[in-house]
């Protein structure tokens, strides 16, 4: 199967052999893979010959049932994760800040990368001290070919696909420092998944809708058309005099509804479940939290 014919890929451990990691395309084009696996459904996948979404190979005649969903990319493939702060109009209003004139960029190390449930998502000890763990539901963009000095007009040509992310944050550290990297870079602080959706299904990410749900309650609900800087702008801006390698992940910002701005504030705690839902096509990133 040519890359142009691929719609969605999932990286997973199959029930048939839990020592293996496979790449493939879900048989059902519209099924929310994250919810289905969490609910215990058997989800068949057409297995590909490759071992990475960056080089998936071709489709085989084999199918496998998902046991565990993994992050679409490995830590070795993402390099440094690029993140955007304050990139939704509603969120800027929520935190009472003026709209930025340029994207605000911070980074997470590859060690922050994490997979969906059932891998536990860890609440760091430093976050537990003052109960300040918070969620940020976000669209993640994966770069598919080397990009440098890219124009906005051509930017989407460099996109391999889209997935969901949760930019987990320790708010006390964030609000007491001018740089955000420490407060957002703890191990496992960037879960990705459940699927990587190719541009053939998402020609324009502004048409997506994102929701964040804590223990079943909707906390965030917004269209991607509320972005201050859209995906082409972000790719172009970050590629100026800077090489973005294949596998680079760009986490594009969160809408209104974060926990520390609610009345009263709400935090993530041991045993909580959080879902980042991006529809259509991407599905739901499910994570369950556990104290370090």
Buried (B, 14 or more C-beta within 10 A) or exposed (E): BEEEEBBBBBBBBBEEEEEEBBBBBBEEEEBBBBBBBBEEBEBBBBBBBBBBBBEBBEBEEBEBBBBBBBBBBBBEBBBEBBBBBBBBBBBBEBEEEEEBEEBBBBBBBBBBBBBBBEBBBBBBEBBBEEEBBBBBBBBBBBBBEEBEEBEBEEBBBBBBBBBBBBBBBBBBBBEEEEEBBEBBBBEBBBBBBBBBBBBEBBEEBEEBBBBBBBEEEEBBBBBBEBBBBBBBBBBBBBBEEEEBBBBBBBBBBBBBBBBBBEEEEBBBBBEBBBBBBBEEBBBBBBBBBBBB
